[in-house]
């Protein structure tokens, strides 16, 4: 009986756990380099969205993931605004293999953080005097796969030159 309980406890400890400890805004930047003139232009912006993420292991099971969202809006080749948000999360990730950690850190965690970043961007754009900006959802699985494909191609290219 004691052996059964010990085996059960060990199995529970090995179970994968994903816990969101905290989601917070780490940094916000907003610039309107061509104001007030830009407000006199017809509002037909060209938007450029850049995404990135940063990762830091805080201890064995605790990780900080930072999603960096940068939006640049131009009207007639003039920058109307540049908004950048670093939205972060602290996650406890236990019981995952190294192969499972890549997609968690590169896709699942950013996907969890993105709605918060989208809200911050929308708020700061409105407070900057511009119409509401609602960013479309992002397929972080595809972004992660594309990044992994690029890393693999670079590694193959480097190997081919040696």
Secondary structure, DSSP 4 states (H G I P E B T S, - for coil): -HHHHHHHHHHHHHS-EEEEEEEEEEEEEEE-TTTTGGGGS----EEEEEEEEEEEE-SSSEEEEEEEEEEEEEETTEEEEEEEEEEEEEEEEES--HHHHHHIIIIIHHHHHHHHHHHHHHHHHHHTTS----PPP--HHHHHHHHHHHHHHHHHHHHHH-
